[in-house]
């Protein structure tokens, strides 16, 4: 009898210990050995590589679209210089013939955008608008366009790069605000038919990468497993990057810097061989170019970790389908087949995220969510529609950091491993 009582006590202690562990790290007991999860990831990688090797990448030229569309290409500096001089020569001839001059600028408004399901990206239609110099409404923007063309021509002659901020400070009184010079810079790219990178104007370094990748940066070999917690800044001019090598099984795209730091400090890329990349919020051009280059050269699956709110999904869609602002260059800036790993609206209940860690959606959040449900690139994916509908219905959102309620390392020790084990991505 005493033995029985003793046995019951031991069992009770075991249950208490289990409940204590479950309280601190929910669902950890469901995790299988890392070897089994790695086997799942290897199968995913092999299927992605087979798909890329088998399927020929479609282009706009392969499709018979009802609307004519405009795309830009990478041009070398001499070609960009030729295009600028050809444009200015046309303007000179127009002025000398007494017609004045105007730029025929491709329209980048929402009405001139087209989502192409076969390509799974947004492209720019062929509509243009005249920007007249002899018109009060457009004279200032025409002057800015002419000035930007002049500055780009100087860069071509000197064969140097400058930042968008440098460009703005060359004529602050004319530009007034950097948003104005940035917008016209995109107009000039469309006008000349070249990528923005071809203009040798770059943004300041923003994105970072860490993990199982080695690449050359302007001739210097960079090993991203030896870059510390901060990782390697993604070069603003992607033409410096080459010779990519990796033994990773996947690329983990992270929205926030805080989540990136947790993954880097915990060396998540050593437990599950991967490359971790973030633009620290809104995607910049350099990070989008770098992500696409990794995907196409290394032929690895891309899994995305973003906040459970409409803006997290918006950021994911910019990487995958492109932004309307730069739809003219979507062929170079988009990364196909990005899988939404988390944090998804259904995860809030599935992983029992406490109510105090969830945030109520604002009216603007709800409007953004409903607007996204009307987007063609969302409608194409039933899983996205289901998750976004749930978010709008519950009116709740959560950041990746909400997982820290179970412990600061819950993200790397339980949540992500379990997601990978269950192949729980969309």
C-alpha positions in Angstrom: 0.0 0.0 0.0 2.9 2.3 0.9 4.5 1.5 -2.4 1.3 2.4 -4.2 1.1 5.7 -2.4 4.7 6.4 -3.2 4.1 5.5 -6.9 1.1 7.9 -7.0 3.2 10.7 -5.5 5.9 10.2 -8.1 3.3 10.3 -10.9 1.8 13.4 -9.4 5.2 15.1 -9.3 5.8 14.1 -12.9 2.5 15.6 -13.9 3.3 18.8 -12.0 6.7 19.0 -13.8 5.0 18.4 -17.2 2.4 21.1 -16.5 5.1 23.5 -15.4 7.1 22.9 -18.6 4.0 23.1 -20.7 3.1 26.4 -19.1 6.5 27.9 -19.8 7.0 26.3 -23.2 3.6 25.2 -24.7 3.8 22.5 -27.3 7.4 21.8 -26.8 6.5 18.1 -26.1 5.2 17.9 -29.7 8.6 18.5 -31.2 10.3 15.6 -32.8 14.1 15.1 -32.9 15.9 17.7 -35.1 17.0 15.0 -37.5 13.4 14.4 -38.5 12.7 18.1 -39.0 15.9 18.4 -41.1 14.7 15.5 -43.2 11.5 17.4 -43.9 13.4 20.5 -44.9 15.7 18.5 -47.2 12.6 17.1 -49.0 11.2 20.7 -49.4 14.5 21.9 -50.8 14.8 19.1 -53.3 11.2 19.6 -54.5 11.9 23.4 -55.0 15.1 22.7 -56.9 13.4 20.1 -59.1 10.6 22.6 -59.8 13.1 25.4 -60.7 15.2 23.0 -62.9 12.1 21.6 -64.7 9.9 24.6 -65.2 11.0 27.4 -67.6 10.4 30.8 -66.0 7.6 32.6 -67.8 8.1 36.2 -69.0 5.7 38.9 -70.2 6.7 38.1 -73.8 5.5 34.5 -73.4 1.9 35.7 -72.5 -0.7 37.0 -74.8 -2.1 39.7 -72.6 -5.0 41.9 -73.6 -3.2 45.0 -72.3 0.2 46.0 -73.5 2.7 46.3 -70.6 6.0 48.0 -69.9 9.1 46.5 -68.4 12.6 47.8 -67.9 15.9 46.0 -68.3 19.4 46.3 -66.8 21.5 48.7 -68.9 25.2 49.5 -68.6 26.2 53.1 -68.1 27.1 53.8 -71.7 23.6 52.7 -72.8 21.9 54.8 -70.1 24.0 57.8 -71.3 22.9 57.1 -74.9 19.2 57.0 -73.8 19.5 60.3 -71.9 21.2 62.0 -74.9 18.6 60.6 -77.3 15.8 62.0 -75.0 17.4 65.5 -74.8 18.0 65.5 -78.5 14.3 64.9 -79.1 13.5 67.8 -76.7 15.9 70.1 -78.4 14.4 69.4 -81.8 10.9 69.9 -80.4 11.9 73.3 -79.0 13.6 74.4 -82.2 10.5 73.5 -84.2 8.5 75.9 -82.0 6.5 73.1 -80.3 8.0 73.6 -76.8 8.7 70.4 -75.0 7.1 67.8 -72.8 8.2 64.5 -71.3 6.0 61.5 -72.2 6.2 59.8 -68.7 4.8 56.3 -68.1 1.9 56.6 -65.6 2.5 54.8 -62.3 -1.0 55.3 -60.8 -3.1 52.5 -59.5 -5.2 52.4 -62.6 -2.2 51.6 -64.7 -1.2 48.5 -62.7 -2.0 45.0 -63.7 -1.7 41.8 -61.6 -0.7 38.9 -63.9 -1.6 35.5 -62.2 0.6 33.5 -64.5 3.6 35.5 -63.3 2.2 36.1 -59.8 3.4 39.7 -59.9 2.2 43.2 -60.6 3.3 44.8 -63.9 2.9 48.3 -65.3 0.6 48.9 -68.2 1.6 51.1 -71.2 -0.4 54.2 -70.4 1.6 57.5 -70.4 1.0 61.1 -69.5 2.6 64.2 -71.0 4.5 66.5 -68.6 4.6 69.9 -70.3 7.1 72.6 -69.5 4.7 75.3 -70.7 2.0 74.3 -68.2 1.6 75.8 -64.7 0.4 72.5 -63.2 3.4 70.5 -64.5 6.3 73.0 -65.0 8.0 72.3 -61.7 7.9 68.6 -62.1 9.2 68.9 -65.6 12.1 71.0 -64.3 12.9 68.4 -61.7 12.8 65.7 -64.3 15.2 67.6 -66.5 17.5 68.2 -63.5 17.5 64.5 -62.5 18.4 63.5 -66.1 21.3 66.0 -66.0 22.6 64.5 -62.7 22.3 60.9 -64.0 24.2 61.9 -67.1 27.0 63.2 -64.9 27.1 59.9 -63.0 27.4 58.0 -66.3 30.4 60.2 -67.3 32.1 59.8 -63.9 31.1 56.1 -63.5 30.3 56.5 -59.8 27.4 55.7 -57.5 25.6 58.1 -55.2 22.8 57.7 -52.7 19.3 59.1 -53.1 20.1 61.5 -50.3 23.2 62.7 -52.2 21.0 63.3 -55.2 18.5 65.3 -53.2 21.2 67.6 -51.7 22.5 68.6 -55.1 19.5 70.9 -55.5 17.5 71.2 -52.3 15.7 74.4 -53.2 14.3 72.8 -56.4 13.5 69.4 -54.9 12.3 70.8 -51.6 11.6 67.3 -50.3 13.4 64.0 -50.9 10.1 62.2 -51.7 9.8 64.4 -54.7 13.3 63.7 -56.1 12.8 59.9 -55.3 9.5 59.8 -57.2 11.0 61.5 -60.2 13.9 59.1 -60.1 11.4 56.3 -60.6 9.8 58.2 -63.4 13.2 58.6 -65.1 13.8 54.9 -64.8 10.5 54.2 -66.7 11.3 56.9 -69.2 14.7 55.5 -70.1 13.5 51.9 -69.9 16.2 50.8 -67.4 16.2 49.5 -63.8 16.8 52.0 -61.1 20.0 50.2 -60.2 21.2 51.1 -63.8 21.1 54.8 -62.9 23.8 54.3 -60.2 21.6 55.9 -57.6 21.3 53.6 -54.5 19.6 53.8 -51.1 21.6 53.8 -47.9 22.3 50.3 -46.5 19.3 49.0 -44.6 18.9 45.2 -45.0 21.2 42.6 -43.2 21.9 38.9 -43.7 23.4 36.3 -41.5 23.7 32.5 -41.7 24.9 29.8 -44.0 26.0 31.8 -47.0 29.3 32.9 -48.5 29.5 35.5 -51.2 31.9 38.1 -52.7 31.3 41.8 -52.1 33.3 43.8 -54.6 36.0 41.1 -54.6 36.1 40.4 -50.8 34.7 37.0 -49.7 32.2 37.3 -46.9 31.3 34.4 -44.6 27.9 35.3 -43.0 28.4 32.7 -40.2 31.2 34.8 -38.9 29.6 38.2 -38.9 28.4 38.2 -35.3 24.9 38.9 -34.2 24.6 42.0 -36.4 25.2 40.1 -39.6 26.4 41.6 -42.9 24.8 44.7 -44.3 23.3 44.0 -47.8 25.3 46.0 -50.3 23.2 48.8 -51.8 24.5 48.1 -55.4 23.8 44.5 -56.0 26.2 44.3 -59.0 29.0 44.1 -56.4 27.6 40.7 -55.2 28.7 37.4 -56.7 30.0 33.9 -56.2 27.2 32.8 -53.8 27.8 29.5 -52.0 25.6 27.9 -49.3 24.8 24.6 -47.6 21.5 26.1 -46.3 18.2 24.2 -46.6 16.0 27.4 -46.8 16.0 31.2 -46.6 14.2 32.7 -43.6 12.8 36.2 -44.5 12.1 38.2 -41.3 10.1 41.4 -41.1 11.4 42.9 -37.9 14.9 43.6 -36.7 14.0 42.4 -33.1 13.1 38.9 -34.4 16.2 38.8 -36.6 18.4 39.6 -33.6 16.8 36.8 -31.6 17.4 34.3 -34.4 21.0 35.5 -35.0 21.9 35.5 -31.3 20.5 31.9 -30.8 22.4 30.8 -33.9 19.2 29.3 -35.3 21.0 28.9 -38.6 23.3 26.3 -37.1 20.5 24.2 -35.6 18.5 24.4 -38.9 20.9 25.3 -41.7 19.4 28.5 -43.2 20.1 32.1 -44.4 18.3 34.8 -42.3 17.6 38.1 -44.0 15.6 41.2 -43.0 15.0 44.7 -44.4 14.0 45.9 -40.9 10.5 46.7 -41.9 9.4 48.0 -45.3 11.4 46.3 -48.0 14.1 48.3 -49.7 15.3 47.7 -53.3 18.7 46.3 -52.3 17.2 43.6 -50.0 14.6 42.7 -52.6 17.3 42.3 -55.3 19.5 40.3 -52.9 16.7 38.0 -51.9 15.8 37.3 -55.5 19.5 36.7 -56.3 19.8 34.1 -53.5 16.6 32.4 -54.5 17.5 32.1 -58.2 21.2 31.2 -57.8 20.9 28.9 -54.7 17.5 27.5 -55.6 16.3 27.5 -52.0 12.7 27.8 -50.6 11.9 31.1 -49.0 9.9 31.1 -45.8 8.6 34.4 -44.4 8.1 35.4 -40.7 6.0 38.6 -40.4 3.7 40.2 -37.9 0.1 39.0 -37.8 -1.4 42.3 -39.1 -2.4 43.6 -42.5 1.0 45.4 -42.9 2.9 42.2 -42.3 1.1 40.6 -45.2 1.6 43.7 -47.2 5.4 43.5 -46.7 5.3 39.8 -47.7 3.4 40.7 -50.9 5.9 43.4 -51.8 8.7 40.7 -51.7 6.6 38.2 -53.6 4.4 40.2 -56.1 6.0 43.6 -56.1 5.0 47.1 -55.1 2.7 49.2 -57.2 5.2 52.1 -56.9 7.9 50.0 -58.7 5.8 47.7 -60.8 7.8 48.7 -63.9 10.7 46.7 -62.4 8.8 43.8 -60.9 10.6 41.2 -63.1 13.9 42.0 -61.2 12.6 42.9 -57.8 10.1 40.0 -57.0 11.0 36.6 -55.5 8.6 33.9 -56.7 6.9 31.3 -54.4 7.5 32.8 -50.9 5.8 30.7 -48.3 4.0 32.4 -45.4 5.3 30.6 -42.3 3.9 32.9 -39.6 2.9 34.6 -37.5 -0.6 34.0 -38.9 -3.9 35.0 -37.4 -4.9 31.4 -36.8 -1.7 31.0 -34.8 -3.0 33.3 -32.1 -5.5 30.6 -30.9 -3.5 27.6 -32.1 -0.5 28.6 -29.9 -2.7 30.1 -27.1 -1.3 33.6 -27.3 -2.7 35.3 -24.2 -5.3 38.1 -24.7 -3.0 40.7 -23.1 -0.4 40.0 -25.8 -2.9 40.7 -28.6 -3.7 44.1 -29.9 -7.0 45.5 -31.1 -7.0 46.5 -34.7 -7.7 50.1 -35.5 -10.3 51.3 -38.0 -7.4 51.9 -40.4 -6.1 48.4 -39.8 -9.5 46.9 -40.6 -9.8 49.0 -43.7 -6.4 48.0 -44.9 -7.3 44.3 -44.3 -10.5 44.6 -46.2 -8.8 46.4 -49.1 -6.2 43.7 -49.3 -9.0 41.1 -49.6 -10.0 42.8 -52.8 -6.5 42.5 -54.3 -6.1 39.9 -57.0 -2.8 38.6 -55.6 -4.6 37.8 -52.3 -7.6 36.2 -54.0 -5.3 33.9 -55.9 -4.2 32.2 -52.6 -7.2 30.7 -50.7 -5.0 30.3 -47.6 -4.2 34.0 -47.5 -7.9 34.9 -47.9 -8.9 32.6 -45.0 -6.2 34.1 -42.7 -7.0 37.7 -43.6 -10.7 37.1 -43.2 -10.1 35.7 -39.8 -8.0 38.7 -38.9 -10.7 41.2 -40.0 -13.4 39.2 -38.2 -11.6 38.9 -34.9 -10.2 42.4 -35.1 -7.1 41.3 -33.4 -3.4 41.6 -34.4 -0.1 40.5 -32.9 3.5 41.1 -33.4 6.2 38.4 -33.6 7.3 39.5 -30.2 4.0 38.3 -28.7 5.6 34.8 -28.6 8.0 36.1 -26.0 5.2 35.8 -23.4 6.3 32.1 -23.2 10.0 33.0 -22.9 12.4 35.1 -24.9 13.7 32.1 -26.8 10.3 30.5 -27.5 10.5 31.7 -31.1 13.7 29.7 -31.8 13.2 26.8 -29.4 9.6 25.9 -30.1 7.5 28.0 -32.5 9.7 27.9 -35.6 10.9 24.3 -35.2 7.3 23.1 -34.7 6.2 25.1 -37.8 8.9 23.5 -39.9 8.1 20.0 -38.5 4.4 20.4 -39.4 5.2 22.0 -42.7 2.8 24.7 -41.6 3.2 27.3 -44.3 1.0 28.8 -47.0 
